[in-house]
Amino acid sequence: MSDIAVNSSSAAGTAAKAAQNDNKTLSQADFLSLLIQQMRNQDPTQPMDSSQMVSQLAQINQVSATQNLQASFDALAQSMQGNQLLQASGMVGHNVTVPSAAGRLQGGALDGAVNVPDGGGRTLVRISDSAGNVVRTLDLGTQLSGLADFHWDGVGDNGEPMPPGVYRLDAQVGTAAVATYVSGKVTGVGMTGVDGAYLDVDGFGGVLLSQVARVN
């Protein structure tokens, strides 16, 4: 009898280990089938340890539950990406305001905004060329908290029109430096593998949907 008996402790331990390390080759159904075969062929003088069997069943169930949970997360992620892309596509043709320390002068204009903190105050926007020279200072006066819009007509402080290109933006409210934003029209949308949907903004480039501060 002992010559044909299956060593229940060794075989069952191997099955549980395989289920944990290589779930592609041993599914839950495979494990249960193997366990039944072990019970049929066990040595009556050395029956399987019921506590060990329960432990092995718990292990294979844990592997199965982990697989199901991962599948659910994957499905949820795909659904969220689809919703993001659908939301982003509805912005095509609209103007959006996004955070940026630089803006592109094109068509003789550059539009943007300043993030005025609580309390407001006198707001200045300084526009510099690629060499760091301040070419125009916009005085927005006293602004309330929130996004305060500005418009640059492309003319320098010397009264001369400036060439198209990228210009640096620096703003302050009172004596404190604050964040600047630029505005542009959405010309297209796309999806990244990690960060989700993004927008192609005219005069700015690609920006993540999550970075949009305002839609006009």
N, CA and C atoms as a LAMMPS dump frame, in Angstrom:
ITEM: TIMESTEP
0
ITEM: NUMBER OF ATOMS
648
ITEM: BOX BOUNDS ff ff ff
-5.0000000000000000e+02 5.0000000000000000e+02
-5.0000000000000000e+02 5.0000000000000000e+02
-5.0000000000000000e+02 5.0000000000000000e+02
ITEM: ATOMS id mol type element x y z
1 1 1 N 0.829 -1.2 0
2 1 2 C 0 0 0
3 1 3 C 0.858 1.241 0
4 2 1 N 1.924 1.184 0.752
5 2 2 C 2.747 2.378 0.851
6 2 3 C 3.483 2.688 -0.433
7 3 1 N 3.618 1.645 -1.317
8 3 2 C 4.347 1.875 -2.565
9 3 3 C 3.555 2.754 -3.514
10 4 1 N 2.227 2.701 -3.447
11 4 2 C 1.413 3.47 -4.391
12 4 3 C 0.821 4.717 -3.75
13 5 1 N 1.017 4.894 -2.468
14 5 2 C 0.428 6.049 -1.777
15 5 3 C 1.153 7.328 -2.152
16 6 1 N 0.419 8.415 -2.197
17 6 2 C 0.984 9.733 -2.441
18 6 3 C 1.353 10.355 -1.123
19 7 1 N 2.557 10.914 -1.024
20 7 2 C 2.966 11.61 0.191
21 7 3 C 2.15 12.885 0.289
22 8 1 N 1.103 12.887 1.121
23 8 2 C 0.157 14.007 1.155
24 8 3 C 0.812 15.296 1.597
25 9 1 N 1.722 15.233 2.556
26 9 2 C 2.351 16.449 3.075
27 9 3 C 3.204 17.107 2.015
28 10 1 N 4.006 16.297 1.305
29 10 2 C 4.903 16.86 0.291
30 10 3 C 4.146 17.383 -0.908
31 11 1 N 3.204 16.564 -1.426
32 11 2 C 2.47 16.95 -2.635
33 11 3 C 1.58 18.151 -2.39
34 12 1 N 0.894 18.16 -1.238
35 12 2 C 0.004 19.293 -0.952
36 12 3 C 0.798 20.562 -0.761
37 13 1 N 1.979 20.462 -0.107
38 13 2 C 2.816 21.649 0.078
39 13 3 C 3.304 22.184 -1.24
40 14 1 N 3.657 21.276 -2.17
41 14 2 C 4.1 21.693 -3.504
42 14 3 C 2.98 22.408 -4.244
43 15 1 N 1.746 21.88 -4.101
44 15 2 C 0.596 22.494 -4.776
45 15 3 C 0.352 23.901 -4.275
46 16 1 N 0.409 24.082 -2.973
47 16 2 C 0.167 25.42 -2.409
48 16 3 C 1.237 26.399 -2.844
49 17 1 N 2.512 25.922 -2.86
50 17 2 C 3.6 26.802 -3.264
51 17 3 C 3.468 27.192 -4.72
52 18 1 N 3.079 26.219 -5.558
53 18 2 C 2.912 26.521 -6.981
54 18 3 C 1.787 27.503 -7.201
55 19 1 N 0.725 27.368 -6.409
56 19 2 C -0.41 28.284 -6.548
57 19 3 C -0.017 29.7 -6.216
58 20 1 N 0.902 29.88 -5.255
59 20 2 C 1.328 31.22 -4.866
60 20 3 C 2.314 31.8 -5.856
61 21 1 N 3.259 31 -6.338
62 21 2 C 4.361 31.518 -7.156
63 21 3 C 4.079 31.521 -8.64
64 22 1 N 3.113 30.703 -9.091
65 22 2 C 2.877 30.633 -10.53
66 22 3 C 1.41 30.364 -10.788
67 23 1 N 0.567 31.366 -10.548
68 23 2 C -0.859 31.162 -10.683
69 23 3 C -1.296 30.953 -12.12
70 24 1 N -0.393 31.162 -13.075
71 24 2 C -0.73 30.948 -14.474
72 24 3 C -0.745 29.46 -14.813
73 25 1 N -0.044 28.635 -14.026
74 25 2 C 0.042 27.213 -14.316
75 25 3 C -0.842 26.383 -13.403
76 26 1 N -1.312 26.914 -12.275
77 26 2 C -2.163 26.163 -11.357
78 26 3 C -3.277 27.072 -10.859
79 27 1 N -4.481 26.855 -11.384
80 27 2 C -5.622 27.66 -10.974
81 27 3 C -6.254 27.059 -9.725
82 28 1 N -7.271 27.738 -9.225
83 28 2 C -7.97 27.226 -8.053
84 28 3 C -8.618 25.879 -8.358
85 29 1 N -9.211 25.77 -9.54
86 29 2 C -9.843 24.508 -9.926
87 29 3 C -8.808 23.381 -10.018
88 30 1 N -7.629 23.707 -10.574
89 30 2 C -6.56 22.711 -10.674
90 30 3 C -6.13 22.243 -9.288
91 31 1 N -6.019 23.189 -8.374
92 31 2 C -5.594 22.855 -7.02
93 31 3 C -6.598 21.916 -6.35
94 32 1 N -7.881 22.214 -6.467
95 32 2 C -8.9 21.377 -5.86
96 32 3 C -8.922 19.988 -6.48
97 33 1 N -8.72 19.929 -7.796
98 33 2 C -8.675 18.633 -8.47
99 33 3 C -7.514 17.793 -7.961
100 34 1 N -6.358 18.45 -7.826
101 34 2 C -5.188 17.743 -7.315
102 34 3 C -5.409 17.28 -5.881
103 35 1 N -6.071 18.108 -5.073
104 35 2 C -6.322 17.771 -3.684
105 35 3 C -7.238 16.552 -3.577
106 36 1 N -8.246 16.503 -4.447
107 36 2 C -9.154 15.353 -4.448
108 36 3 C -8.412 14.081 -4.806
109 37 1 N -7.519 14.176 -5.798
110 37 2 C -6.727 13.009 -6.185
111 37 3 C -5.837 12.548 -5.041
112 38 1 N -5.289 13.502 -4.289
113 38 2 C -4.46 13.147 -3.141
114 38 3 C -5.279 12.377 -2.107
115 39 1 N -6.516 12.856 -1.869
116 39 2 C -7.357 12.21 -0.868
117 39 3 C -7.753 10.802 -1.306
118 40 1 N -7.984 10.623 -2.602
119 40 2 C -8.347 9.305 -3.107
120 40 3 C -7.187 8.31 -2.983
121 41 1 N -5.967 8.813 -3.142
122 41 2 C -4.799 7.94 -3.18
123 41 3 C -3.977 7.98 -1.895
124 42 1 N -4.526 8.568 -0.854
125 42 2 C -3.76 8.663 0.383
126 42 3 C -3.597 7.296 1.039
127 43 1 N -2.582 7.191 1.819
128 43 2 C -2.3 5.976 2.577
129 43 3 C -3.246 5.943 3.781
130 44 1 N -4.109 4.946 3.874
131 44 2 C -5.041 4.891 5.009
132 44 3 C -4.343 4.889 6.36
133 45 1 N -3.105 4.389 6.376
134 45 2 C -2.369 4.381 7.65
135 45 3 C -1.753 5.734 7.973
136 46 1 N -1.708 6.63 6.975
137 46 2 C -1.166 7.966 7.175
138 46 3 C -2.082 8.987 6.475
139 47 1 N -3.276 9.169 6.995
140 47 2 C -4.233 10.092 6.343
141 47 3 C -3.735 11.531 6.366
142 48 1 N -4.319 12.317 5.457
143 48 2 C -3.941 13.725 5.362
144 48 3 C -4.308 14.469 6.637
145 49 1 N -3.487 15.438 6.964
146 49 2 C -3.732 16.3 8.127
147 49 3 C -4.798 17.33 7.739
148 50 1 N -5.967 17.272 8.394
149 50 2 C -7.068 18.171 8.023
150 50 3 C -6.707 19.639 8.225
151 51 1 N -5.935 19.948 9.273
152 51 2 C -5.548 21.341 9.516
153 51 3 C -4.643 21.852 8.403
154 52 1 N -3.779 20.942 7.896
155 52 2 C -2.903 21.34 6.786
156 52 3 C -3.724 21.586 5.519
157 53 1 N -4.737 20.756 5.317
158 53 2 C -5.588 20.922 4.145
159 53 3 C -6.325 22.26 4.187
160 54 1 N -6.849 22.613 5.371
161 54 2 C -7.55 23.889 5.519
162 54 3 C -6.598 25.061 5.247
163 55 1 N -5.363 24.943 5.732
164 55 2 C -4.368 25.992 5.504
165 55 3 C -4.069 26.161 4.024
166 56 1 N -3.965 25.029 3.325
167 56 2 C -3.674 25.095 1.889
168 56 3 C -4.841 25.688 1.112
169 57 1 N -6.058 25.326 1.513
170 57 2 C -7.239 25.902 0.869
171 57 3 C -7.293 27.415 1.08
172 58 1 N -6.927 27.857 2.27
173 58 2 C -6.911 29.29 2.549
174 58 3 C -5.895 30.006 1.673
175 59 1 N -4.746 29.367 1.435
176 59 2 C -3.705 29.971 0.605
177 59 3 C -4.169 30.121 -0.84
178 60 1 N -4.77 29.059 -1.388
179 60 2 C -5.208 29.132 -2.781
180 60 3 C -6.356 30.119 -2.934
181 61 1 N -7.232 30.227 -1.914
182 61 2 C -8.313 31.212 -1.963
183 61 3 C -7.768 32.636 -1.924
184 62 1 N -6.697 32.834 -1.156
185 62 2 C -6.08 34.157 -1.078
186 62 3 C -5.491 34.562 -2.424
187 63 1 N -4.832 33.598 -3.093
188 63 2 C -4.288 33.874 -4.424
189 63 3 C -5.399 34.238 -5.389
190 64 1 N -6.501 33.478 -5.35
191 64 2 C -7.629 33.743 -6.246
192 64 3 C -8.248 35.106 -5.967
193 65 1 N -8.392 35.441 -4.668
194 65 2 C -8.978 36.735 -4.31
195 65 3 C -8.102 37.89 -4.778
196 66 1 N -6.785 37.714 -4.669
197 66 2 C -5.855 38.754 -5.122
198 66 3 C -5.96 38.96 -6.621
199 67 1 N -6.086 37.853 -7.365
200 67 2 C -6.227 37.949 -8.816
201 67 3 C -7.514 38.683 -9.187
202 68 1 N -8.605 38.347 -8.506
203 68 2 C -9.884 38.995 -8.796
204 68 3 C -9.845 40.479 -8.457
205 69 1 N -9.182 40.816 -7.342
206 69 2 C -9.078 42.221 -6.942
207 69 3 C -8.271 43.017 -7.957
208 70 1 N -7.167 42.433 -8.451
209 70 2 C -6.356 43.112 -9.453
210 70 3 C -7.144 43.335 -10.738
211 71 1 N -7.925 42.327 -11.116
212 71 2 C -8.74 42.463 -12.327
213 71 3 C -9.76 43.59 -12.16
214 72 1 N -10.333 43.712 -10.954
215 72 2 C -11.302 44.78 -10.704
216 72 3 C -10.648 46.154 -10.769
217 73 1 N -9.441 46.266 -10.206
218 73 2 C -8.711 47.532 -10.261
219 73 3 C -8.374 47.912 -11.705
220 74 1 N -7.963 46.932 -12.494
221 74 2 C -7.621 47.196 -13.899
222 74 3 C -8.842 47.705 -14.659
223 75 1 N -9.987 47.066 -14.423
224 75 2 C -11.221 47.49 -15.093
225 75 3 C -11.624 48.898 -14.67
226 76 1 N -11.461 49.21 -13.376
227 76 2 C -11.799 50.544 -12.876
228 76 3 C -10.877 51.601 -13.482
229 77 1 N -9.577 51.278 -13.588
230 77 2 C -8.619 52.223 -14.165
231 77 3 C -8.953 52.517 -15.622
232 78 1 N -9.315 51.486 -16.376
233 78 2 C -9.674 51.685 -17.783
234 78 3 C -10.922 52.545 -17.913
235 79 1 N -11.882 52.319 -17.02
236 79 2 C -13.113 53.098 -17.054
237 79 3 C -12.839 54.564 -16.743
238 80 1 N -11.982 54.823 -15.751
239 80 2 C -11.654 56.199 -15.379
240 80 3 C -10.909 56.901 -16.5
241 81 1 N -10.008 56.195 -17.18
242 81 2 C -9.28 56.799 -18.292
243 81 3 C -10.238 57.161 -19.424
244 82 1 N -11.197 56.277 -19.671
245 82 2 C -12.182 56.558 -20.719
246 82 3 C -13.012 57.788 -20.388
247 83 1 N -13.402 57.911 -19.115
248 83 2 C -14.184 59.081 -18.695
249 83 3 C -13.357 60.36 -18.804
250 84 1 N -12.069 60.281 -18.454
251 84 2 C -11.191 61.451 -18.554
252 84 3 C -11.068 61.905 -19.995
253 85 1 N -10.875 60.948 -20.9
254 85 2 C -10.721 61.298 -22.31
255 85 3 C -11.995 61.918 -22.861
256 86 1 N -13.146 61.38 -22.443
257 86 2 C -14.425 61.935 -22.885
258 86 3 C -14.596 63.353 -22.367
259 87 1 N -14.228 63.576 -21.105
260 87 2 C -14.32 64.92 -20.517
261 87 3 C -13.381 65.885 -21.237
262 88 1 N -12.171 65.431 -21.539
263 88 2 C -11.2 66.293 -22.211
264 88 3 C -11.656 66.649 -23.621
265 89 1 N -12.245 65.695 -24.33
266 89 2 C -12.666 65.962 -25.713
267 89 3 C -13.72 67.06 -25.779
268 90 1 N -14.492 67.235 -24.691
269 90 2 C -15.502 68.288 -24.672
270 90 3 C -14.917 69.685 -24.554
271 91 1 N -13.597 69.771 -24.29
272 91 2 C -12.943 71.076 -24.153
273 91 3 C -12.346 71.578 -25.464
274 92 1 N -12.319 70.74 -26.488
275 92 2 C -11.755 71.167 -27.771
276 92 3 C -12.528 72.387 -28.295
277 93 1 N -11.777 73.428 -28.666
278 93 2 C -12.39 74.657 -29.147
279 93 3 C -12.623 75.684 -28.065
280 94 1 N -12.488 75.275 -26.801
281 94 2 C -12.661 76.207 -25.68
282 94 3 C -11.297 76.743 -25.235
283 95 1 N -11.323 77.888 -24.579
284 95 2 C -10.108 78.453 -23.993
285 95 3 C -9.947 77.939 -22.564
286 96 1 N -8.718 77.58 -22.226
287 96 2 C -8.432 77.12 -20.879
288 96 3 C -7.291 77.956 -20.305
289 97 1 N -7.254 78.026 -18.995
290 97 2 C -6.188 78.741 -18.286
291 97 3 C -5.405 77.715 -17.485
292 98 1 N -4.077 77.682 -17.729
293 98 2 C -3.234 76.662 -17.098
294 98 3 C -2.02 77.329 -16.465
295 99 1 N -1.462 76.769 -15.396
296 99 2 C -0.302 77.375 -14.737
297 99 3 C 0.935 77.323 -15.614
298 100 1 N 1.658 78.45 -15.679
299 100 2 C 2.887 78.5 -16.469
300 100 3 C 3.664 79.761 -16.108
301 101 1 N 4.992 79.624 -16.1
302 101 2 C 5.858 80.777 -15.832
303 101 3 C 6.313 81.43 -17.125
304 102 1 N 5.771 80.983 -18.254
305 102 2 C 6.126 81.566 -19.556
306 102 3 C 4.928 81.461 -20.483
307 103 1 N 4.893 82.348 -21.465
308 103 2 C 3.818 82.324 -22.44
309 103 3 C 4.341 82.669 -23.818
310 104 1 N 3.602 82.279 -24.834
311 104 2 C 4.024 82.527 -26.212
312 104 3 C 3.251 83.709 -26.789
313 105 1 N 3.988 84.696 -27.259
314 105 2 C 3.39 85.824 -27.961
315 105 3 C 3.179 85.416 -29.407
316 106 1 N 1.933 85.341 -29.815
317 106 2 C 1.616 85.003 -31.204
318 106 3 C 0.348 85.737 -31.608
319 107 1 N 0.305 86.147 -32.844
320 107 2 C -0.833 86.927 -33.298
321 107 3 C -0.906 88.284 -32.628
322 108 1 N 0.219 88.75 -32.097
323 108 2 C 0.254 90.072 -31.481
324 108 3 C -0.365 90.152 -30.104
325 109 1 N -0.537 89.011 -29.43
326 109 2 C -1.149 89.064 -28.101
327 109 3 C -0.71 87.873 -27.256
328 110 1 N -0.77 88.073 -25.941
329 110 2 C -0.526 87.014 -24.972
330 110 3 C -1.488 87.241 -23.817
331 111 1 N -2.316 86.235 -23.539
332 111 2 C -3.309 86.347 -22.464
333 111 3 C -2.974 85.385 -21.338
334 112 1 N -3.246 85.836 -20.137
335 112 2 C -2.972 84.998 -18.982
336 112 3 C -3.699 85.502 -17.751
337 113 1 N -3.247 85.017 -16.598
338 113 2 C -3.879 85.403 -15.348
339 113 3 C -2.861 85.312 -14.218
340 114 1 N -3.193 85.936 -13.12
341 114 2 C -2.355 85.932 -11.913
342 114 3 C -3.2 85.389 -10.767
343 115 1 N -2.599 84.52 -9.953
344 115 2 C -3.313 83.966 -8.807
345 115 3 C -3.144 84.901 -7.607
346 116 1 N -4.141 85.738 -7.384
347 116 2 C -4.084 86.723 -6.3
348 116 3 C -4.51 86.056 -4.997
349 117 1 N -3.683 86.116 -3.963
350 117 2 C -4.03 85.474 -2.69
351 117 3 C -5.097 86.248 -1.927
352 118 1 N -5.552 85.648 -0.831
353 118 2 C -6.544 86.316 0.016
354 118 3 C -6.018 87.677 0.475
355 119 1 N -6.886 88.655 0.451
356 119 2 C -6.498 90.001 0.848
357 119 3 C -6.248 90.905 -0.335
358 120 1 N -5.917 90.293 -1.502
359 120 2 C -5.698 91.076 -2.709
360 120 3 C -4.555 92.063 -2.561
361 121 1 N -4.591 93.093 -3.391
362 121 2 C -3.547 94.1 -3.371
363 121 3 C -3.155 94.516 -4.763
364 122 1 N -2.236 95.468 -4.859
365 122 2 C -1.776 95.935 -6.157
366 122 3 C -1.002 94.824 -6.857
367 123 1 N -1.373 94.57 -8.118
368 123 2 C -0.835 93.432 -8.854
369 123 3 C -0.041 93.895 -10.07
370 124 1 N 1.195 93.408 -10.177
371 124 2 C 2.068 93.728 -11.307
372 124 3 C 2.477 92.445 -12.029
373 125 1 N 2.564 92.525 -13.347
374 125 2 C 3.059 91.411 -14.163
375 125 3 C 4.232 91.921 -14.984
376 126 1 N 5.374 91.286 -14.831
377 126 2 C 6.562 91.651 -15.604
378 126 3 C 6.812 90.592 -16.663
379 127 1 N 7.03 91.066 -17.899
380 127 2 C 7.242 90.183 -19.037
381 127 3 C 8.671 90.372 -19.529
382 128 1 N 9.427 89.275 -19.58
383 128 2 C 10.849 89.343 -19.942
384 128 3 C 11.123 88.529 -21.194
385 129 1 N 12.143 88.97 -21.963
386 129 2 C 12.534 88.217 -23.158
387 129 3 C 13.48 87.083 -22.77
388 130 1 N 13.986 86.351 -23.768
389 130 2 C 14.829 85.185 -23.519
390 130 3 C 16.154 85.558 -22.85
391 131 1 N 16.568 86.818 -22.96
392 131 2 C 17.815 87.27 -22.33
393 131 3 C 17.592 87.733 -20.89
394 132 1 N 16.337 87.722 -20.439
395 132 2 C 16.039 88.142 -19.077
396 132 3 C 15.723 89.613 -18.93
397 133 1 N 15.642 90.328 -20.046
398 133 2 C 15.332 91.756 -20.006
399 133 3 C 13.818 91.97 -19.885
400 134 1 N 13.405 92.806 -18.934
401 134 2 C 11.985 93.111 -18.789
402 134 3 C 11.57 94.041 -19.927
403 135 1 N 10.645 93.547 -20.757
404 135 2 C 10.224 94.327 -21.919
405 135 3 C 8.896 95.034 -21.697
406 136 1 N 8.12 94.566 -20.709
407 136 2 C 6.84 95.218 -20.44
408 136 3 C 6.405 94.92 -19.011
409 137 1 N 5.9 95.932 -18.334
410 137 2 C 5.33 95.763 -17.002
411 137 3 C 3.862 96.16 -17.058
412 138 1 N 2.992 95.235 -16.677
413 138 2 C 1.559 95.49 -16.669
414 138 3 C 1.107 95.757 -15.237
415 139 1 N 0.488 96.883 -15.028
416 139 2 C -0.035 97.231 -13.713
417 139 3 C -1.536 96.947 -13.716
418 140 1 N -1.943 95.909 -12.992
419 140 2 C -3.35 95.51 -12.966
420 140 3 C -4.131 96.217 -11.872
421 141 1 N -3.436 97.076 -11.118
422 141 2 C -4.104 97.781 -10.03
423 141 3 C -4.404 96.839 -8.872
424 142 1 N -5.336 97.223 -8.035
425 142 2 C -5.718 96.409 -6.876
426 142 3 C -6.743 95.368 -7.3
427 143 1 N -6.417 94.113 -7.05
428 143 2 C -7.268 93.008 -7.459
429 143 3 C -7.786 92.24 -6.243
430 144 1 N -8.966 91.661 -6.409
431 144 2 C -9.513 90.782 -5.385
432 144 3 C -8.857 89.408 -5.486
433 145 1 N -9.009 88.591 -4.463
434 145 2 C -8.405 87.26 -4.482
435 145 3 C -9.021 86.406 -5.594
436 146 1 N -8.194 85.501 -6.12
437 146 2 C -8.623 84.647 -7.228
438 146 3 C -7.783 84.912 -8.458
439 147 1 N -8.232 84.411 -9.608
440 147 2 C -7.504 84.617 -10.859
441 147 3 C -7.834 85.984 -11.439
442 148 1 N -6.811 86.811 -11.585
443 148 2 C -6.966 88.138 -12.192
444 148 3 C -6.381 88.095 -13.595
445 149 1 N -7.185 88.349 -14.598
446 149 2 C -6.751 88.255 -15.992
447 149 3 C -5.859 89.43 -16.388
448 150 1 N -4.951 89.145 -17.335
449 150 2 C -4.18 90.225 -17.966
450 150 3 C -4.082 89.96 -19.462
451 151 1 N -3.878 91.02 -20.222
452 151 2 C -3.741 90.935 -21.678
453 151 3 C -2.542 91.785 -22.095
454 152 1 N -1.624 91.161 -22.813
455 152 2 C -0.481 91.886 -23.36
456 152 3 C -0.662 92.011 -24.864
457 153 1 N -0.605 93.227 -25.351
458 153 2 C -0.811 93.479 -26.781
459 153 3 C 0.454 93.308 -27.602
460 154 1 N 1.522 92.83 -26.966
461 154 2 C 2.757 92.58 -27.702
462 154 3 C 3.651 93.795 -27.849
463 155 1 N 3.252 94.915 -27.267
464 155 2 C 4.039 96.151 -27.36
465 155 3 C 4.893 96.288 -26.1
466 156 1 N 6.177 96.647 -26.282
467 156 2 C 7.069 96.819 -25.152
468 156 3 C 6.852 98.145 -24.456
469 157 1 N 7.537 98.324 -23.331
470 157 2 C 7.446 99.589 -22.6
471 157 3 C 7.99 100.755 -23.42
472 158 1 N 8.827 100.437 -24.43
473 158 2 C 9.391 101.483 -25.296
474 158 3 C 8.45 101.858 -26.429
475 159 1 N 7.271 101.237 -26.471
476 159 2 C 6.295 101.548 -27.517
477 159 3 C 6.485 100.77 -28.8
478 160 1 N 7.493 99.894 -28.855
479 160 2 C 7.768 99.117 -30.057
480 160 3 C 7.164 97.71 -29.935
481 161 1 N 6.617 97.191 -31.047
482 161 2 C 6.082 95.829 -31.008
483 161 3 C 7.225 94.819 -30.832
484 162 1 N 7.004 93.806 -30.007
485 162 2 C 8.001 92.778 -29.749
486 162 3 C 7.809 91.604 -30.705
487 163 1 N 8.893 90.922 -31.042
488 163 2 C 8.781 89.789 -31.969
489 163 3 C 8.046 88.611 -31.327
490 164 1 N 7.389 87.793 -32.133
491 164 2 C 6.725 86.601 -31.602
492 164 3 C 7.743 85.682 -30.931
493 165 1 N 7.293 84.938 -29.957
494 165 2 C 8.178 84.006 -29.268
495 165 3 C 7.723 83.772 -27.842
496 166 1 N 8.57 83.081 -27.089
497 166 2 C 8.251 82.741 -25.699
498 166 3 C 8.823 83.805 -24.77
499 167 1 N 7.997 84.267 -23.845
500 167 2 C 8.412 85.292 -22.882
501 167 3 C 8.145 84.795 -21.456
502 168 1 N 9.048 85.167 -20.569
503 168 2 C 8.91 84.794 -19.166
504 168 3 C 7.91 85.707 -18.483
505 169 1 N 7.157 85.13 -17.539
506 169 2 C 6.153 85.879 -16.785
507 169 3 C 6.488 85.856 -15.295
508 170 1 N 6.511 87.01 -14.682
509 170 2 C 6.702 87.126 -13.23
510 170 3 C 5.648 88.077 -12.695
511 171 1 N 5.028 87.695 -11.586
512 171 2 C 3.966 88.536 -11.03
513 171 3 C 4.154 88.697 -9.528
514 172 1 N 3.648 89.797 -9.039
515 172 2 C 3.667 90.025 -7.594
516 172 3 C 2.421 90.775 -7.173
517 173 1 N 1.979 90.464 -5.968
518 173 2 C 0.854 91.173 -5.355
519 173 3 C 1.405 91.805 -4.091
520 174 1 N 1.435 93.108 -4.057
521 174 2 C 2.131 93.792 -2.973
522 174 3 C 3.619 93.527 -3.123
523 175 1 N 4.212 92.883 -2.136
524 175 2 C 5.633 92.538 -2.216
525 175 3 C 5.846 91.037 -2.381
526 176 1 N 4.764 90.27 -2.506
527 176 2 C 4.863 88.813 -2.589
528 176 3 C 4.783 88.323 -4.031
529 177 1 N 5.673 87.4 -4.406
530 177 2 C 5.622 86.768 -5.72
531 177 3 C 4.465 85.769 -5.758
532 178 1 N 3.761 85.742 -6.866
533 178 2 C 2.609 84.842 -7.007
534 178 3 C 2.694 84.096 -8.333
535 179 1 N 1.896 83.041 -8.45
536 179 2 C 1.914 82.189 -9.64
537 179 3 C 1.219 82.87 -10.816
538 180 1 N 1.714 82.554 -12.007
539 180 2 C 1.119 83.082 -13.236
540 180 3 C 0.523 81.934 -14.057
541 181 1 N -0.407 82.3 -14.905
542 181 2 C -1.1 81.348 -15.769
543 181 3 C -1.143 81.911 -17.183
544 182 1 N -1.291 81.025 -18.158
545 182 2 C -1.499 81.475 -19.533
546 182 3 C -2.802 80.87 -20.053
547 183 1 N -3.372 81.527 -21.039
548 183 2 C -4.638 81.073 -21.613
549 183 3 C -4.453 80.754 -23.085
550 184 1 N -5.181 79.752 -23.556
551 184 2 C -5.117 79.377 -24.961
552 184 3 C -6.25 78.449 -25.325
553 185 1 N -6.436 78.261 -26.618
554 185 2 C -7.525 77.418 -27.108
555 185 3 C -7.07 75.961 -27.188
556 186 1 N -7.942 75.056 -26.779
557 186 2 C -7.652 73.621 -26.854
558 186 3 C -7.844 73.154 -28.292
559 187 1 N -6.791 72.588 -28.858
560 187 2 C -6.846 72.133 -30.253
561 187 3 C -6.918 70.616 -30.388
562 188 1 N -6.671 69.896 -29.3
563 188 2 C -6.716 68.44 -29.354
564 188 3 C -6.546 67.839 -27.973
565 189 1 N -6.795 66.547 -27.875
566 189 2 C -6.657 65.84 -26.595
567 189 3 C -5.932 64.531 -26.841
568 190 1 N -5.427 63.952 -25.765
569 190 2 C -4.743 62.669 -25.855
570 190 3 C -4.731 61.993 -24.501
571 191 1 N -4.099 60.831 -24.438
572 191 2 C -4.044 60.061 -23.202
573 191 3 C -2.62 59.57 -22.972
574 192 1 N -2.091 59.801 -21.769
575 192 2 C -0.789 59.264 -21.401
576 192 3 C -0.996 57.954 -20.662
577 193 1 N 0.07 57.177 -20.567
578 193 2 C -0.061 55.885 -19.917
579 193 3 C -0.171 55.974 -18.413
580 194 1 N 0.35 57.047 -17.824
581 194 2 C 0.414 57.137 -16.368
582 194 3 C -0.445 58.277 -15.825
583 195 1 N -0.342 59.449 -16.421
584 195 2 C -0.954 60.651 -15.846
585 195 3 C -2.36 60.944 -16.352
586 196 1 N -2.86 60.138 -17.254
587 196 2 C -4.227 60.341 -17.73
588 196 3 C -4.315 61.259 -18.937
589 197 1 N -5.471 61.913 -19.09
590 197 2 C -5.742 62.732 -20.268
591 197 3 C -4.945 64.038 -20.243
592 198 1 N -4.59 64.493 -21.439
593 198 2 C -3.918 65.786 -21.566
594 198 3 C -4.544 66.569 -22.712
595 199 1 N -4.303 67.892 -22.707
596 199 2 C -4.84 68.788 -23.72
597 199 3 C -3.703 69.415 -24.508
598 200 1 N -3.911 69.602 -25.81
599 200 2 C -3.003 70.409 -26.621
600 200 3 C -3.563 71.831 -26.646
601 201 1 N -2.823 72.752 -26.017
602 201 2 C -3.285 74.136 -25.904
603 201 3 C -2.481 75.006 -26.853
604 202 1 N -3.178 75.718 -27.72
605 202 2 C -2.523 76.582 -28.698
606 202 3 C -1.669 77.639 -27.998
607 203 1 N -0.411 77.725 -28.41
608 203 2 C 0.492 78.705 -27.817
609 203 3 C 1.153 78.243 -26.541
610 204 1 N 0.842 77.017 -26.121
611 204 2 C 1.413 76.512 -24.872
612 204 3 C 1.998 75.116 -25.049
613 205 1 N 1.214 74.216 -25.646
614 205 2 C 1.655 72.83 -25.801
615 205 3 C 0.762 71.901 -25.005
616 206 1 N 1.329 70.753 -24.595
617 206 2 C 0.556 69.764 -23.865
618 206 3 C 0.462 70.094 -22.387
619 207 1 N -0.721 69.861 -21.822
620 207 2 C -0.938 70.097 -20.392
621 207 3 C -1.915 69.045 -19.887
622 208 1 N -1.664 68.52 -18.701
623 208 2 C -2.557 67.513 -18.139
624 208 3 C -3.915 68.107 -17.815
625 209 1 N -4.942 67.312 -17.992
626 209 2 C -6.292 67.759 -17.693
627 209 3 C -6.421 68.216 -16.249
628 210 1 N -5.704 67.543 -15.345
629 210 2 C -5.783 67.879 -13.928
630 210 3 C -5.173 69.238 -13.6
631 211 1 N -4.396 69.825 -14.534
632 211 2 C -3.74 71.108 -14.289
633 211 3 C -4.584 72.305 -14.728
634 212 1 N -5.676 72.054 -15.412
635 212 2 C -6.511 73.152 -15.915
636 212 3 C -7.14 73.888 -14.735
637 213 1 N -6.91 75.209 -14.689
638 213 2 C -7.455 76.015 -13.595
639 213 3 C -8.811 76.598 -13.943
640 214 1 N -9.082 76.801 -15.258
641 214 2 C -10.328 77.426 -15.659
642 214 3 C -10.628 77.115 -17.109
643 215 1 N -11.901 76.971 -17.43
644 215 2 C -12.346 76.75 -18.804
645 215 3 C -13.297 77.881 -19.175
646 216 1 N -13.033 78.529 -20.305
647 216 2 C -13.896 79.635 -20.758
648 216 3 C -14.748 79.191 -21.942
